[in-house]
């Protein structure tokens, strides 16, 4: 059973926007509601209602109040009210930002309720709006929630890809806290014990960010301590895990958010199970279950049920274990039934909406006909002015085009030279590979055949010679394959990279993992060969210089681009102060020809992450 940790996915709405036309009384009431929060839920609800009455409907600050209130009811677990408030934000037409925030909140709620399709559609619509209004922080947040949704669906590779995009945008935007939240989620995708070093690597990056943000006190503090408690316990460092559990519990008490307290009890239950303190583990799991049940969080309740039934079974309370496991299976079945009913309801709503839209379209056609007549007269009056302006713009554009053509010719000349150099390099590799295979390989085989026919007194020396010839033959085949990867030519990039990683693992020099997401076989062969050579060079650099024991190669194809990530847990380096070696210069040469982007994230003693992005022709 995987160790799910829900605390990695809380999204809190903590804005300090300065809205226009705000009523001072409404602002005071809203600030009071936010300050009281969960310490007096009834009082907070009353203050939200009073704040809305004081502020005129339709104003920007009115929608700001709705946004904060939706986040409050979301964290409270009252999802129907939170969804209704989100719909009010989505349906208003004056403020694009609040439409996007409403869609984001709907996606967050759907993700928590395991409504995967609703979450994905809502969040992608929100991303389109935030990209349109150029708000990178909100784009990063939506990407993070998309990753959460895929994480709960156990699509860890795709989830990790979204989290990394979110982290990159947040880092570029100069938001260390949003970057830390994304690193936290990346860390949780490595929850499998064999990738625990990668999980710890990303969690330690959060500790470093928080060292620079000493005045910050928020949910990221909570998450990083709870992560550390989980990882330390799985390494057997139970005393260190206990210290981190205590730190996270204190922060959860400060926030007074029920789901955070439930998360602490859930992780502590899992840790106590590892310590083989099964009675205490069951008690902690039951505390977490009670909180999740009261706050309408079925996914988290279901996860904790499994931990509880294991604890009950270990203390030989078999009746309790049986009922817990039965409840776990029943919840699984009920979630599936609810999903089917919801799909039917959605289809009916879409059908009714289509009929209404047809009537609206007919009315709009009549209005449009009259509007077009008026616009025609107006357009004719400005046509002459536009013609004069277009003439001037055409002249300026022609000058600009001539300059661009000169630059393009120069770049093309350089690219032709670079292509010729790379083609010659590949041709020479092919020639050497064939000579190794046909020449040296044949000689070694003949030598082995003649040696086997020789009969002498020194059988031990003969056997040692045979072993050396076998080793030489294998090394010859390996070098030949690296010079000319036949698998790439016959089966494509995906199979060739898998073979390459397998050969690295068999060599014992490095333990490497390879992941491909949506990688197709129809990519142009020159592009496939270039990507193969780049990854080959990066892995060779890791083996030569990094002193790493683990590496991860991930390649993902999207409709318009191809991304490659290569990470290791080696000694790292200070990138700014390190001169570029031949291998890195070769990679940059290939990427300049492919119009690709290269980013290197590395610090001493923390490993290295290389990110490559290539645009694909449509």
TIVEX-956225 format. One record per residue (C-alpha): y, z, x; residue in three letters. Coordinates in steps of 0.05 Angstrom, whole numbers, plus 5000, padded with zeros to 4 digits. Layout:
residues N
YZXala
...
END
This chain:
residues 618
500050005000unk
506849805029unk
512050355038unk
517650124992unk
524250485003unk
529250364947unk
535150674983unk
535950035023unk
538549664962unk
543950074929unk
550249664920unk
556250114905unk
562749834879unk
567950204920unk
574349784916unk
581449984929unk
584849354901unk
592249354884unk
592249014816unk
598448734783unk
601949024722unk
598149674724unk
600050224677unk
601250864718unk
597751294665unk
591750834665unk
591350864741unk
591451624741unk
585951654689unk
581651154728unk
582651534793unk
580552174758unk
574251844730unk
572251584799unk
573552264831unk
569452654780unk
563952124781unk
556952404768unk
559053134774unk
561153114700unk
558452484669unk
561152624599unk
568152744625unk
567952114667unk
566051684607unk
571951974567unk
576851814623unk
574451094627unk
575651004552unk
582651314557unk
584450874617unk
582550244578unk
586850454518unk
592950564563unk
592449874597unk
593849234557unk
587648814544unk
587448164583unk
591448434643unk
588548414713unk
588349174718unk
584549214652unk
578948784682unk
579249214745unk
577649824701unk
571849454668unk
569049274737unk
569150004762unk
566250244696unk
560549734699unk
558649994769unk
558850704743unk
553950564686unk
549650144733unk
548750724781unk
547651184721unk
541750734699unk
544950554632unk
543949814643unk
545449564572unk
552549844575unk
553449584646unk
551148894624unk
555948884565unk
561749054610unk
559548514660unk
559448004603unk
566648184586unk
568548024658unk
564647364658unk
567347114591unk
574847214607unk
578046574634unk
584346794671unk
581647124734unk
576146754773unk
575047354819unk
573047804761unk
568447274733unk
564947264800unk
564648034802unk
561648034732unk
556247544752unk
554847944815unk
554048594774unk
549348234726unk
545247994786unk
544848704814unk
542448994748unk
537348434739unk
534748554809unk
533749294795unk
530149124729unk
525648624766unk
528548034726unk
528047564785unk
530246904752unk
536347224719unk
538347554784unk
537846914825unk
541646474775unk
547246994766unk
548147114840unk
548246374859unk
553646254806unk
557546844835unk
556946564905unk
559945894881unk
565946254853unk
567146684915unk
566446074961unk
571545714917unk
576646284922unk
574846384996unk
572347104993unk
567047155048unk
565747905038unk
563547804966unk
559347194988unk
555847645039unk
554648184985unk
551447674937unk
547047404993unk
544748125006unk
542948244933unk
539147574933unk
535247834992unk
533848474954unk
531048084895unk
526347684941unk
524448324978unk
521948644914unk
518047994900unk
514848104969unk
517947454997unk
519947815061unk
521247195104unk
526146885053unk
529347565041unk
530447655115unk
533746965119unk
538847155065unk
540147825098unk
541647495165unk
546547005132unk
549947605099unk
550347985165unk
553347385202unk
558747275149unk
560548025148unk
560848055224unk
565347435227unk
569847735174unk
570548375215unk
567248835165unk
562649315204unk
560249705143unk
558049075105unk
554748835170unk
551049505176unk
548549465104unk
545648775119unk
542449025184unk
539349585142unk
536049095095unk
533548665153unk
530449295183unk
526549425118unk
523448725119unk
519748935182unk
516449525146unk
509449305167unk
507249785223unk
505849225272unk
513249025270unk
515949735273unk
519649595338unk
523749055304unk
525349525246unk
527750055295unk
531849535334unk
536049355273unk
536650075250unk
539350275319unk
544549715312unk
547150095251unk
547650745290unk
551950385341unk
556550105287unk
557450795257unk
559251095325unk
565450635324unk
567050815251unk
567551575257unk
572051645195unk
567151275151unk
562951695103unk
558851275055unk
552151015032unk
550750695101unk
550351395132unk
545151575079unk
540950945091unk
540750965167unk
538351695167unk
533051555114unk
530650945153unk
530151375216unk
526151905178unk
521151365156unk
520451045225unk
519951705263unk
514451965217unk
510451315225unk
510951415301unk
508352125293unk
515052455310unk
514952905248unk
520153405273unk
525352845285unk
523552555217unk
524953235184unk
531853265216unk
533652575189unk
530852745120unk
535453365118unk
541552945138unk
540152425084unk
539052975031unk
545853285047unk
549352615038unk
545652474973unk
548053154946unk
555152964964unk
554852314926unk
551152634866unk
547851964851unk
540952094821unk
537451484851unk
539451704921unk
536352384910unk
530152044883unk
529751614945unk
529852224991unk
524152544953unk
520251884954unk
520851795029unk
519352525042unk
513052464999unk
510751875042unk
512252255106unk
508452875083unk
502552435066unk
502452195139unk
502552915162unk
496553015116unk
500353545076unk
497853235011unk
499853794963unk
507053784987unk
506953014985unk
504753024912unk
510253534894unk
515653104926unk
513052474893unk
513352814825unk
520653014836unk
522352284853unk
518552034791unk
522252504746unk
529052254772unk
527051514767unk
524351594696unk
530651954672unk
535051414701unk
531250804675unk
528850524741unk
521750274728unk
520649914794unk
522150534835unk
518150974787unk
512150504795unk
512550514871unk
512651284872unk
506751314824unk
502251004877unk
504251524929unk
503052084878unk
496051854859unk
494151824933unk
496452544942unk
492652774880unk
486252434904unk
486752754973unk
487253464944unk
481253284899unk
485253324834unk
481452714810unk
483552784738unk
490952764758unk
489652184806unk
486051794752unk
491751864701unk
497051694753unk
493351064774unk
492150874701unk
499650954687unk
501150514748unk
496749954722unk
499650024651unk
506849964677unk
504849334715unk
501949024652unk
507949234608unk
512948934657unk
509248264651unk
509248294575unk
516748464573unk
518047864618unk
514447384570unk
518247664510unk
524847584547unk
523246864564unk
522046694491unk
528547034471unk
532346644524unk
529545984499unk
531746144428unk
538746334451unk
539345684491unk
537245274431unk
542345604385unk
547745524439unk
546144784446unk
547444664371unk
554145024376unk
556144634438unk
554743974401unk
559744154347unk
564844364399unk
563943714437unk
565443304374unk
571843694362unk
573943634434unk
572942874432unk
578042814376unk
583043244413unk
581842864478unk
583342194445unk
590242424423unk
591542764490unk
589742124527unk
594941724489unk
600442214509unk
598042224582unk
598141464587unk
605641434574unk
606841994623unk
602641664678unk
606341004671unk
612941354684unk
610741624752unk
606541024774unk
612240694814unk
613741334851unk
606441414870unk
606040694896unk
611740834944unk
608641484967unk
601741154976unk
604840615020unk
607741145067unk
601241545068unk
597240905083unk
601540775144unk
600741485170unk
593241485156unk
592340835194unk
595641145255unk
591141755250unk
584941315240unk
586440925304unk
586841565344unk
580341815314unk
576841165331unk
578941235404unk
576141945406unk
569741715370unk
568541145420unk
569341635478unk
564442125445unk
559541575430unk
559741345502unk
558042045525unk
552542105472unk
549341445494unk
549141705566unk
546142365543unk
540942015499unk
538941565556unk
538142175602unk
533842545550unk
529641915535unk
528441825610unk
526542555615unk
521442495558unk
518741845588unk
517742185655unk
514342785621unk
509642305586unk
508041945651unk
506642595688unk
502342855630unk
498042235629unk
497142245704unk
495142975702unk
490242835645unk
487342175671unk
488142275746unk
487643005765unk
483343175704unk
478342635723unk
478042865796unk
476743585775unk
471243375727unk
467842945781unk
468343515832unk
465143995782unk
459443495768unk
457943395843unk
458244135857unk
453344285801unk
448243805834unk
448744155901unk
443444645918unk
444745155972unk
443145845993unk
449846135975unk
449346125898unk
455046635892unk
459946195930unk
457845585889unk
459045965823unk
465846205847unk
467745485864unk
465445265794unk
469845815763unk
475945595803unk
474844865781unk
474445095708unk
480945475716unk
484244885748unk
481944425692unk
484544885638unk
491244965674unk
491744205681unk
490444115606unk
495544655589unk
501044345632unk
499443655604unk
499943905533unk
506644245546unk
509343615577unk
506943175519unk
505243565455unk
500243105420unk
500043565359unk
507443415347unk
506142655347unk
499942705303unk
501243295255unk
508743445260unk
513444005282unk
510344575242unk
503344485270unk
505944375341unk
510045015340unk
504145405312unk
499745135369unk
505045305420unk
505746025396unk
498146095394unk
497845875467unk
503146385486unk
499146945451unk
492646715484unk
496046735552unk
497447485543unk
504547405571unk
507847575504unk
506047755432unk
509647245390unk
510047135314unk
511846465282unk
514546375211unk
516645725177unk
520145695110unk
520345035070unk
519244625134unk
517343905116unk
513743365156unk
518742815140unk
524043015192unk
525842465243unk
521142505303unk
526842535354unk
529643145317unk
522743465315unk
521743355390unk
528743645406unk
527444265363unk
520544355397unk
523644305466unk
529244795449unk
524345325423unk
519745195483unk
525645315530unk
527645955493unk
520646255495unk
519946075569unk
526546425583unk
524047045546unk
517647055589unk
521546945654unk
527547395646unk
527347885587unk
521448345602unk
519948315527unk
513348495495unk
514748185426unk
518247565401unk
519547255333unk
520746515320unk
523246335250unk
525045635227unk
527745485157unk
529444815125unk
534644765070unk
537044125035unk
542844015083unk
541044415145unk
535644685191unk
536245385221unk
532345685279unk
532146425298unk
528746675362unk
528847425374unk
525747885427unk
525548635442unk
527048545516unk
532348845561unk
537948385535unk
544148215573unk
551748235569unk
552647515544unk
560047445562unk
558947625635unk
552547235648unk
552846535678unk
549045995641unk
542445785673unk
539345095673unk
535145255611unk
541145465569unk
545144855593unk
539344405572unk
539244715503unk
546744635495unk
546243905517unk
540943755464unk
545044125410unk
551443745428unk
547643095415unk
544943365349unk
551843665330unk
548544345325unk
551245055331unk
548645595378unk
549946345373unk
547146885419unk
547247625400unk
545048065458unk
546748725490unk
543549065549unk
537149445532unk
537349235458unk
534048555459unk
536647855444unk
537447435381unk
538846685385unk
541146315321unk
541445555318unk
543945135260unk
542944385254unk
545943935200unk
540943465166unk
542642765143unk
542342705067unk
END
